[in-house]
Amino acid sequence: MNLAAPGPLNLITDVAGLRVGQAQDDAARSGVTVIVADDRAVCAVDVRGGAPGTRETDVLAPENLVDAADAVVLSGGSVYGLAAADGVTAVLGAAGRGYRTAAIGAPVSPIVPAAILYDLGNGGAKDWGEAPPYRELGAAALRAAGTRFALGTAGAGAGAMAGGLKGGVGSVSAVSQGGFTVGAIVAVNSFGSVIAPGGRTFWAAPYEIADEFGGLGSTGLVAAPDDWGLAKGPATSALAGERTNTTIACVATDAALTPAEAKRLAIMAQDGLARAIRPAHAPFDGDIVFAFATGKRPLGERRLADVARLGALAADCLARAIARGVFEATAWPGTEAPCWRDLR
């Protein structure tokens, strides 16, 4: 039996038709990650956290007019970060990318859904007055888009904290038995902990492939019913707090999915958060998962079975990406922010 294996880059950009760009403001300790489709792609979203911050998510509902998006934006900056999508929209629109109407001479309307995480309390320079940096960061991230990109303390994960540890951007991919490629990218800024109490074993350890986040195995995956370990709280980090969270992600596949099927992909992928973070989907998390389907490969005769397999693989990929983002994270220069690599 041939099991799924990572694609050549082990990044979401192994999904044909997708590129990723990132930009960050090191002084502000915040940044932006953009996932852009070469051609407009079917897109969906699933929101599970109790404190979400979003833009253009209602338009993605399967019953609504627009069935595809040009890019997805993941940003730090809380409500200020939503402006990152303005920069992406402006650059795409100037290039003629977007939804076209029949109106003569009217500009196109790029469809750019976005989600934000809260990194305003991480000690960076946020004294931007009336000029937050996110519009420019969004435009810069889009212009930098390619198939390779940095993991860890970069892009939307620049200012992230994962429980009591430094969070960051993680990404992985997998190629299914049927030849479909699935990928995930995530900015991990969770309230919950990504490791089991009393050690440094990732909750996502059972899903790891080829030592991509340390290769420690599953030994130590034990916790009492109410033991959250390094979740955010006064005892775990000076930067912690119940209202400073949100894990935002995008999963993708090269399969040709309908909007409703892409929605199911996003729903199933949310299980990856629960596998990798404890607890997840709390009242003060804004957990959001987008799903992109680039439509490069048709589904087979057993369509529902294919969607189920893709959804399960997307959940596994998201769990792996979460652990990889924290594994790759490093402290901000000149600080002692606690990192996974420092645990013993």
N, C-alpha and C positions, 0 to 999 in steps of 0.2 A: 504494500500500500504506500503510495507516494504522498507524504504529508506536505502541507504548505511550508514554504521557505521564503526568506526575505528576497526582495528584488535586488538588482545590482548595487544600488546605493543605500538600501535599507532606509529610505526616506519616502515621504508621501509623493515626491516627484517621480518615483518609479511608476506612478499612474500616468499613462500617456496623456498628454494634453494639459498638464498642470505645471506651473512654476511657482516658486516661493521667493519673496523678497522681504528683507528686514532692515529696520533702521532704529537706532536708539539714541537718546540724549543721555550721555554718561553722567553729566552733572545732575540731571533730574532723576536719574535711576529709573528710567521708564522708556518704553519703546513700542514699536508696532511691527506686526507680522502680517503680510498680505499673501493670500493664496489666489492666484490668478489663472483663469482658464484661457488657453489659446483661442478657443472658440467658446461662445456662450454655452454653459453646461447646466443641465438639470440640477436644481439645488433645493434642499429642504433643511429644516431646523427642528430640534427638540429641546425644550427648556424644562429643566427639572429643579434647579435651585430656587430658593425662596427670595433671592435678592438680585435678579438679573438686570443687566443694562444692555439694551439692544437698539439696533436701527434696521429698518427694512425687513423685519422678520415676518410681519403679517402678509407681505406680498408673496411669500413663499408657500402659503397654504395651497394644497393641491386643487382646491375649488376656485382659486383666483386666476386672473387673466395671465399674469406673467409666470412662465413655467421654467425659466432659466435665469442664471446670474452670470455676471462677468467676472466678479471677484468676491472674495470673503475677507473681511478685515478682523483681525484679533488685535486688541490694543490694551495697553496699560492706561492709567490716567483717570479711571472712573468716568464720570460723565463728560469730562473734558476730552477723553480719548475718543469719543464718538466722532469728533471732528476729523479724525484720521481718514474716515471714509469720504469726507469732502475732498481731501487731496487726491485720493485714488479716483474718485468720480471725475474730477476736473481733468486729470491726465488721460483717463480712458476716453472721456468725451471729446477732448481735443484730437485724439487719434481716430475718432469716428466709431468707437466701440460703444455699443449700447442698444437698448430697445428702440426700435424705429416706429414712428407713427406715420399716418398717411398725410400729415400736414406738410405742405410744401415749404421748404426752407427752415423747418423746425430742427433744432439740434437733437441729436440722439439722447436717450436717457439711460446711462449706465446703471445697471442693477448691482448694488454693492451692499449686501447685508453686512452687519458688523456687530461685534460683542466686545464688552470691555471688562477688565478686572480692576480691582481696587489696589493700587500701590502708592497711594498718596501719603501714607504714614511711614514710609521706609527710610526717612532721613535725607532723601535727596533734595535738591534745590527746586522747590515748587513755587517760588515767588515770581511767577510769570505775569502777574497782573492781568491785563486784557489781551495778552498774546501767548496763550498756551502753544506748545510746539507741535501739536499732534497733526494739524493739517499738513505741515511741511514734512513731518516724519512719514505720514501716509504716502505722500507723493514720492519721497525718496525711496521708501521701501518698494513701491511698485516699480520704479525705474531700475532697482537693483535685482529684480526678479530673475531667477535662474533655476537650474536643477539642483545645485548644491548650496547649502546655507548652514550657518552656525547653529549649534545646539547649546543648551544650558543658559547662561546669563546673556541673552541676546534677544532682540526684537521685543515682542510682547512679554517675554519672560525676564526682561532685564531687571525689573524691580520686584519680581514675584518671590513669595515665601510659601513653602509647602509645609504646612504645620509649623514646627519649630526649626525647619531646615530651609536653606536657600532653595527656592524653586527655579524653574526655567522652562525653556522650550525643548520639547522632545518630539521625535518623529521616528516612525518605522514603516515598514511595508511587509506584505506577504503576497505570494502568488499561490492561488488555490490549485487543487487537483485538476480543476477544469480549465486552468490557464488564465483565470481572471486575476487581476492585480487589485489589491486593497491596500490603502495606506492611511496613516493618521498623523496629525500634528496637533500639539496641545501646548498651551501656556499654563503651567501648574502653579496656582496661587491658592491652594486649598486651606480650609480650616482644619480638615482632618490630616492625619499622619499617613505617609506613604510607606512607613516601615513598621514592622511588628514591635511591640514594647520590649524593652530590655536588650535590644541588639541593633543590627543594621540590615536585617533581611527585608527586602521589599515585599510588600503584599502581592505584587505582580510576579513574584519569582516563578510560580508554576508555568508562566507563559513565556519566559525568557528564551531567546534563541541565540546561540553562539556567543554567550557571555557578553551580550550587548549592554548590560548594566551591572557588571561585576562578577557574574557567574557564581554567586554564593549558594545557589540551590535553595530549597524550601525549608531547610532545617531552621527551627526557631519560629515558625509561623503558628504561634499560640498566643491567645489573649483571653483574659477574663471578659465576661459579657459587657462590662462597662469600662474596660481599660482601653483608652484611646492613645496611650503612649505619647508621642511627640505631636499631638494636635496643638493648635494655637491656644495659648492661655497665659496667664501671668507668670507661670512657673517655667515656661519653655523658651520665651524670647522677649527681649525688650521691644521688639517690633511687632509682637503678636497682638491679637485682639479678635473678638468674635465678629466684628463688622468690617474686617479688612481682607475679604476673600474673593473667590470665584475662580473656577477652572474652566477655561474656554478652549474649544477644540473644533477641528474639522476632520472628518473622515472622507475618504474618496474611493471610487472604483472606476475602472475603465468599462464597466458593464453599461449597456443601454437600458436605463431604468426609467419608468414613468415617475412623475412627481410623487405619487402616492407610494411607490416602491422606494424612492429615495427617502421619504419620510420614515418608512419602516426601518431603513438602514440606520438613520439617525437615532431612532428609538432604541433599537437593539444595541447600538454602539454605546449608549449610556451605561450599559452594564459594565463596560470597561472601567468607568469611574468607580463603581462600587467594588470592583475586584482589586483596585489599586490604591484606594483612599478610604480611610476609616476614621470618622464617618463621612459619607458623601450626601449631597442633596439636602443639606441642612437649611434651616430658615435664613441663615446669614451667608450662604453660598449662592452664587448666581449661575450654577453649572449649566452650560449650554454646549450642544454639539450640532454643528452644521454637517451636511452631507452633500458631496459633489458627485455627479455621475457623468463622465465625459462621453459615454456612448460609443466607445471605440469597438466594443465586442458585443454582439447580440446574445441574449439569453437563450438557453436551450428549450426543448419542448416541455421540460418540467420546470416551468418558470418560478412557481412558488418555492420549490425546493432550492432553486438557485439563489433566490432572494434570501431565504433562511440561512443558507450557507454563507453568503456574503455578509449578512448581518452579524452572524456569530464570529466570523473572522475579523470584522470591523471592531467588535468589542474586545477581542484579544489584542488587536493592534493598538487600540487606545490604552489598554492597561499597560502594555509594553512601553508605549510612548511616554506615559506619565512617569514611569520609573526611570526611563532614559533621560528625561528632562532634568530630574533631580540628580541623577548620577553624574551628569555632565556639568551641573551648575558650579560656579565658582563665586567667591565672595567679591563684593565691590572693592575696587582698589582702595587700600588704606583702611579697610574695615576688617572686623573679625566676625562677619556674619557666619553663623554655623552652617557647614556644608556636609553632605553625606560623606565625602571623601575624608573628612576629618574624624569621623567616628571610628572607634576602636572596640 
